């Protein structure tokens, strides 16, 4: 999944160079969403959060 997020960030960086999309923070958005998804896939962190909520 980390590899997929890295590829997405690279692709968004390239897409962001298209004249109509310059200035749109696509790579930053991809990194933010990717980081969120990776945190949700961290089963140890999820277990800790569940234990705290109980």
Helices and strands as residue ranges (DSSP letters): H 2-15, G 19-21, H 26-40, H 43-53
